[in-house]
Amino acid sequence: MPSSHTALVVGLTAALGYKEGTASDIFGLSLVFCLIVMYDACGIRLQAGKHASLLNLIVSELPPEHPVAEQSKQPFKDKLGHTPLQVGLALFWDQQWATYFRSLGYIAIIQIIEST
């Protein structure tokens, strides 16, 4: 499943790039924010999910009378983060949608101008 967080920030960055230009300060700030979110999605959160899987395995092998086993009735969520491929797919997919909606926006503006 592609990263929805990546798709959101890529859409924001693309929209700001189209509207304000790629040389604007706000586009640069948005680009840095976009890179941080993509790094978090495929780096930090993915590793946290792998750690949760390992902790679940360790806790499941504890004897039932162990205090940690008694407190850990529910396993940790281990479906965190995205692979770099999923982040890349979100990046590509959202760029396609941004381009499509940009073309629709221009078409709508032209139709409004022509109708007046």
C-alpha positions as CSV (number, residue, x, y, z in Angstrom):
1,M,0.0,0.0,0.0
2,P,1.5,3.3,-1.0
3,S,2.2,5.8,1.8
4,S,-0.7,8.2,2.2
5,H,1.5,10.6,4.2
6,T,3.9,10.8,1.3
7,A,1.1,11.3,-1.2
8,L,-0.2,14.2,0.9
9,V,3.0,16.0,1.2
10,V,4.0,15.4,-2.4
11,G,0.6,16.9,-3.4
12,L,1.2,19.9,-1.2
13,T,4.7,20.4,-2.6
14,A,3.6,20.0,-6.2
15,A,0.7,22.4,-5.7
16,L,3.1,25.0,-4.2
17,G,5.6,24.4,-6.9
18,Y,2.9,25.0,-9.6
19,K,1.4,28.0,-7.8
20,E,4.4,29.8,-6.3
21,G,7.2,28.5,-8.5
22,T,10.0,26.3,-7.6
23,A,12.3,29.2,-6.7
24,S,10.0,30.4,-3.9
25,D,10.8,30.0,-0.2
26,I,7.6,28.3,0.7
27,F,8.3,25.6,-2.0
28,G,11.7,25.0,-0.5
29,L,10.2,24.6,3.0
30,S,7.6,22.3,1.7
31,L,10.2,20.2,-0.2
32,V,12.2,19.8,3.0
33,F,9.1,18.8,4.9
34,C,8.3,16.3,2.1
35,L,11.7,14.7,2.4
36,I,11.4,14.4,6.2
37,V,8.0,12.7,5.9
38,M,9.3,10.3,3.3
39,Y,12.4,9.5,5.4
40,D,10.2,8.9,8.4
41,A,7.8,6.7,6.4
42,C,10.4,4.3,5.0
43,G,13.1,4.6,7.7
44,I,12.1,5.3,11.2
45,R,8.5,3.9,11.2
46,L,9.5,0.8,9.2
47,Q,12.3,0.0,11.8
48,A,9.8,0.6,14.6
49,G,7.5,-2.0,13.1
50,K,10.3,-4.5,12.8
51,H,11.2,-3.9,16.5
52,A,7.6,-4.4,17.5
53,S,7.6,-7.8,15.6
54,L,10.7,-8.9,17.5
55,L,9.3,-7.7,20.8
56,N,6.0,-9.7,20.2
57,L,8.1,-12.8,19.5
58,I,10.1,-12.3,22.6
59,V,7.1,-11.7,24.8
60,S,5.2,-14.7,23.3
61,E,8.1,-17.0,24.4
62,L,8.0,-15.9,28.0
63,P,6.4,-18.2,30.5
64,P,2.8,-17.2,31.4
65,E,3.7,-16.4,35.0
66,H,6.3,-13.8,33.9
67,P,5.2,-10.2,34.9
68,V,5.8,-8.9,31.4
69,A,3.8,-11.7,29.8
70,E,0.9,-11.0,32.2
71,Q,1.0,-7.2,31.3
72,S,1.3,-7.8,27.6
73,K,-2.1,-9.2,26.7
74,Q,-2.2,-7.3,23.4
75,P,0.7,-7.6,21.0
76,F,2.4,-4.4,19.7
77,K,1.4,-3.1,16.3
78,D,4.0,-4.3,13.9
79,K,2.5,-3.0,10.6
80,L,4.3,0.4,10.8
81,G,6.1,2.3,8.1
82,H,6.5,1.6,4.4
83,T,9.2,0.1,2.2
84,P,11.1,2.5,-0.1
85,L,9.1,1.0,-3.0
86,Q,5.8,2.0,-1.4
87,V,7.0,5.5,-0.7
88,G,8.3,5.8,-4.3
89,L,4.9,4.6,-5.7
90,A,3.1,7.2,-3.6
91,L,5.5,9.8,-4.9
92,F,4.9,8.8,-8.5
93,W,1.1,8.3,-8.1
94,D,0.6,11.7,-6.5
95,Q,2.7,13.5,-9.1
96,Q,0.3,12.0,-11.7
97,W,-2.7,13.2,-9.8
98,A,-1.2,16.6,-9.3
99,T,-0.6,17.0,-13.0
100,Y,-4.1,15.8,-13.8
101,F,-5.8,18.2,-11.4
102,R,-3.6,21.0,-12.6
103,S,-4.8,20.5,-16.1
104,L,-8.4,20.4,-14.9
105,G,-7.9,23.6,-13.0
106,Y,-6.6,25.4,-16.1
107,I,-9.5,24.0,-18.2
108,A,-12.0,25.2,-15.6
109,I,-10.4,28.7,-15.6
110,I,-10.4,28.9,-19.4
111,Q,-14.1,27.8,-19.5
112,I,-15.0,30.5,-16.9
113,I,-13.2,33.2,-18.9
114,E,-14.7,32.2,-22.2
115,S,-18.2,32.2,-20.7
116,T,-18.0,35.8,-19.6
